[in-house]
Amino acid sequence: MSLSIGIVGLPNVGKSTLFNALTKKGVPAENYPFCTIDPSVGIVAVPDARLHILSEFSKSAKTIPGAIEFVDIAGLVEGASKGEGLGNKFLANIRETDAILEMVRLFPIVGGGTEIAHVYGNVDPVRDISVINLELILADFETVTKRRTNLVRDVKRGDKIAVLEDSLLVQIEKVLEEGKLANTVEFTEEEAKVVKQLNLLTTKKFLYGLNKRGGASNLDESDPEKFKELTDMITASGAQYVLLDAKIEDDLKDFEGEEKEEMRAAMASDDVSNVASAKSGDGINDLISQAYKLLGLETFFTTGEDETRAWTIKKGSSAPIAGTAIHTDFKDKFIRAEVVFWKDLIDSGSYGVARSKGLVRTEGKEYIVKDGDVIEFKI
């Protein structure tokens, strides 16, 4: 399935640095025909050790990971909702994404061997988030207001669909007026489908990238109370956050495997402030995994001599719906699915042994696919 996340934030918070690190981890575009490649778009592999274990098990000629499309969106400035800076182009780019990764700066203006200006002259992540989110709220408020105006005639004549949509818009309008994101409104499944068609910015899921800088006095260390205020605000909004050092990840982008970990450890020994980063693992992988989790996604696999591949689906997908990740025809032509959990297959040593143990199951249309299932669809 196509999945994209827009990287947003004020200028000089580390968006492009992160994007450079992400795109180095890119996967061949030809494997993902749903993507429109652009210099500001990077198709990034979802880290999953299970995929490579299965590929070795099957001695596959090709190994294709799941992927997330990250979009580097120009730095937001105050007034973007009224066309300031790149204005409308910036907001249009965000509308096309499934979720928003909001980069937030924790590193100071001077420190870590560099001097990087801040558009407001000082680092205050709570304020920075408020500025960005207000622009998104104002843009959505304008969209909602215009849509309600267009619905007036249909609402007056009692059109049921128009009345339902207008009632939802009233709820959203009230929340936006209070300075809150539209994703704080709870909708039924039917209402959510109507709201999705509006393509509002603040109905999307938010993930915050809290960007540190090695060698600098970062906010989480220099002002723990302010940092707690920041994280409390994020969690209270229902969003998630990831601590990372985009500069380190960019510096390490040309290294892989053990060499990369050795370099990360070397950086930590040279600079005590990097120790936590080194111990926490790969910041980029943590970010990608968190984004995957945020969007309620999971993975099933297909494996054989030709290729082993990870397929991205929404949690709770039935077998026919999961099959559409491979081809849309699978939904209507689905007959059954042969399913085995990836670890059971590996531990058994072969499909034959797994089958003899009763670990390979035949499932029908009602089966809900589990994360880590290895599936062969019968159509």
Secondary structure, DSSP 8 states (H G I E B T S, - for coil): ---EEEEE-STTSSHHHHHHHHHHTB--GGG-TT----TTEEEEE---HHHHHHHHHHT-SEEE--EEEEEE-----TTGGGT-TTHHHHHHHHHTSSEEEEEEE-S-SEETTEE---TTSS--HHHHHHHHHHHHHHHHHHHHHHHHHHHHHHHHTT-HHHHHHHHHHHHHHHHHHTT--GGGS---HHHHHHHHTT--STTSEEEEEEE--TTS--HHHH-HHHHHHHHHHHHHTT-EEEEE-HHHHHHTTT--HHHHHHHHHHHHHH-GGGHHHHHT--HHHHHHHHHHHHTTEEEEEEESSSEEEEEEEETT-BHHHHHTTT-THHHHH--EEEEEEHHHHHHHSSHHHHHHTT-SEEE-TT-B--TTEEEEEE-
